[in-house]
Amino acid sequence: MKRDEIYKKIQKELEERKKILPYDMLGRSLASNPFFPKDVHKALKRIDQEIKLIPQIKEDLNQNLSLALESEKKGVAALSISTWPHFNGVLENLSMIRRYTQIPLLREDFIIDEYQILETLVYGGDFILLIAKMLNTKELKKLLEFARHLGLEALVEICDKEDLSKAILAGADLVSICNEDENFSNYVQLCEKLMGQIPNSKIIVASVNDEENLQHLQKLGIDAFLISNANH
């Protein structure tokens, strides 16, 4: 599915969700919210030769609670919880994992609306994924600032120099270099190209399929690694 099609699909789904639970009602539920956002910067910033891992959990979260607990025991920096494609109870499953783990949780989704960010806080997420390719600079900045207003953080995904410019202008502190190329060598070259243009103050995240590939990227100064193969 193309991104513009995904955008329209999400807009339609959001309209339905807002009818069931309006924004104001969702916001009022924060009064009884037991979840306090974790310090994402501290969790992801690499110190010396540390390897910071963020396993991605993309399947039925009910079946992956044990994986989340096992990952925390191994000392991973955070967990990336996919809430796309949407299915019944997916956000409740996010809060379920929050109850059993103390590490930061990334809500990995196509975030285009403040309502989704408020949802993330209500259900126990600590930071969100914002995809620069789907948003203009003004939209990206607005969503990023709203997330911080709620005490959350945002990981901004970039694919090229244009995306990086958006991320910097929007004030992003966490930048993820998207891996859309099956050829790992090409991805390393992309990281090398973009790394030279990312300010040193930013926390940089790279995507790898397994832990073997991250050795090549760690030398570039990458802070943390999204591991798409969660069965690491």
C-alpha positions in Angstrom: 0.0 0.0 0.0 1.4 3.4 -1.0 1.9 6.1 1.7 -0.8 8.4 0.3 -3.3 5.5 0.4 -2.2 4.7 4.0 -2.7 8.4 4.9 -6.3 8.3 3.6 -7.0 5.1 5.4 -5.7 6.4 8.7 -7.7 9.6 8.3 -10.8 7.5 7.8 -10.0 5.3 10.8 -9.3 8.3 13.0 -12.7 9.8 12.2 -14.4 6.6 13.4 -12.2 6.4 16.5 -13.0 10.0 17.4 -16.7 9.3 17.1 -16.4 6.5 19.6 -14.1 8.3 22.0 -13.9 12.1 21.3 -10.7 14.0 21.9 -11.9 15.7 25.1 -13.0 12.4 26.7 -9.7 10.8 25.7 -7.9 13.7 27.4 -9.9 13.5 30.6 -8.9 9.9 31.0 -5.4 11.1 31.7 -6.6 12.1 35.2 -6.4 8.4 36.1 -3.5 7.5 33.9 -1.0 5.3 35.9 1.8 5.7 33.2 4.5 8.3 33.5 6.7 8.7 30.4 10.2 7.3 30.5 13.4 9.2 29.8 13.9 8.2 26.1 17.1 10.3 25.6 18.8 8.7 28.5 17.8 5.2 27.3 19.0 5.7 23.7 22.1 7.8 24.0 25.2 5.6 23.6 28.0 5.8 26.1 31.4 4.7 24.8 31.0 1.4 23.0 27.5 0.4 24.3 25.2 -1.3 21.9 21.7 0.1 22.3 19.0 -2.2 20.9 15.4 -1.6 20.1 13.7 -4.8 19.1 10.6 -4.4 16.9 7.5 -6.3 17.8 5.1 -6.4 14.8 2.9 -9.4 15.4 0.0 -10.2 17.8 1.2 -8.5 21.0 -0.7 -10.9 23.2 1.6 -13.6 21.9 4.7 -11.4 22.3 4.5 -10.4 25.9 7.0 -13.1 26.8 9.3 -11.7 24.1 9.0 -8.2 25.6 9.8 -9.5 29.1 12.8 -11.5 27.7 14.1 -8.5 25.9 14.0 -6.4 29.0 16.0 -9.0 30.9 18.6 -8.9 28.2 19.0 -5.2 28.8 17.6 -3.7 25.6 17.2 0.1 25.5 13.6 0.2 24.4 10.9 -1.8 22.6 9.2 -0.8 19.3 5.6 -1.8 19.4 3.8 -1.8 16.0 0.2 -0.6 16.1 -0.1 -0.9 12.3 -2.0 -2.5 10.7 -4.7 -1.7 13.2 -6.7 -4.5 14.7 -9.0 -4.8 17.6 -7.4 -4.2 21.0 -3.9 -3.3 19.7 -3.6 -0.2 21.9 -4.8 -2.1 24.9 -2.0 -4.6 24.2 0.4 -1.7 24.2 -0.7 -0.8 27.7 -0.5 -4.5 28.7 3.2 -4.5 27.8 3.7 -1.2 29.6 2.4 -2.8 32.9 5.0 -5.5 32.7 8.0 -3.6 31.5 9.9 -0.6 32.7 11.9 0.3 29.5 10.7 3.0 27.1 8.1 1.9 24.5 8.0 3.3 21.0 4.6 3.4 19.2 5.5 2.5 15.7 2.7 3.7 13.5 1.8 6.3 10.8 1.2 9.2 13.1 -0.6 12.2 11.4 -2.8 13.6 14.1 -2.5 14.9 17.7 -5.3 12.5 18.7 -2.9 9.6 18.0 -0.2 11.2 20.2 -2.7 11.6 23.1 -3.7 7.9 22.6 0.0 7.0 22.9 0.3 8.6 26.3 -3.0 7.2 27.5 -2.0 3.7 26.6 1.5 3.8 28.0 3.8 4.7 25.1 6.9 6.9 25.7 7.7 8.0 22.2 6.2 8.0 18.8 7.4 7.5 15.2 7.0 10.5 12.9 7.7 9.8 9.3 9.2 12.8 7.6 8.2 11.6 4.1 4.5 11.7 5.1 4.5 15.2 6.7 5.6 18.7 5.7 7.9 20.6 8.0 5.0 22.6 9.6 3.1 19.4 10.3 6.1 17.6 11.6 7.0 20.5 14.0 3.5 20.7 15.2 3.2 17.0 16.1 6.7 17.0 17.6 5.9 19.9 19.9 2.6 18.5 20.9 4.3 15.2 21.9 6.8 17.1 24.0 4.0 19.1 25.6 2.5 15.8 26.8 5.9 14.6 28.1 6.6 12.2 25.2 9.4 12.3 22.6 9.4 11.6 18.9 11.7 9.5 16.7 11.7 11.1 13.2 12.3 8.8 10.4 14.3 10.1 7.4 15.1 8.6 4.0 17.1 11.3 2.4 18.6 14.8 2.7 15.2 16.5 2.2 13.7 14.5 5.1 16.7 15.4 7.2 16.2 19.1 6.5 12.6 18.7 7.7 13.7 16.9 10.8 16.2 19.5 11.8 13.9 22.5 11.0 11.2 20.8 13.1 13.6 20.5 16.1 13.9 16.7 16.2 16.4 15.3 18.7 15.9 11.6 17.7 16.5 10.7 14.1 16.0 7.3 12.5 17.6 6.6 9.1 15.1 4.5 7.2 16.3 1.2 5.5 14.2 0.8 2.3 17.0 -0.9 0.4 17.4 -4.7 0.6 21.1 -4.2 -0.2 22.7 -3.6 3.1 25.8 -2.0 1.5 23.6 0.7 0.0 22.1 1.3 3.4 25.5 1.7 4.9 26.4 4.3 2.2 23.1 6.1 2.9 24.0 6.3 6.6 27.5 7.5 5.9 26.1 10.2 3.6 23.5 11.5 6.1 25.6 11.1 9.2 27.9 13.8 8.0 25.0 16.2 7.9 23.3 15.4 11.2 24.4 17.6 14.2 26.4 15.8 16.9 23.7 16.7 19.5 21.2 14.4 17.8 20.6 10.8 18.8 20.8 8.6 15.7 19.0 5.3 15.2 19.6 2.8 12.4 17.6 -0.2 11.2 19.1 -3.6 10.9 17.7 -7.1 10.3 19.9 -8.8 12.8 22.7 -8.0 15.3 25.5 -9.1 12.9 24.9 -6.0 10.6 25.1 -3.5 13.4 28.8 -3.9 13.8 29.3 -2.1 10.5 27.1 0.8 11.5 28.3 1.2 15.1 31.6 2.5 13.8 29.8 5.4 12.1 28.6 6.7 15.5 25.1 5.3 15.5 23.5 5.5 18.9 20.8 2.8 18.8 19.5 0.1 16.5 16.0 -0.9 15.5 16.1 -4.7 15.2 13.4 -5.8 12.8 14.0 -9.4 13.5 12.5 -9.4 17.0 13.4 -13.0 17.6 17.0 -12.0 18.4 
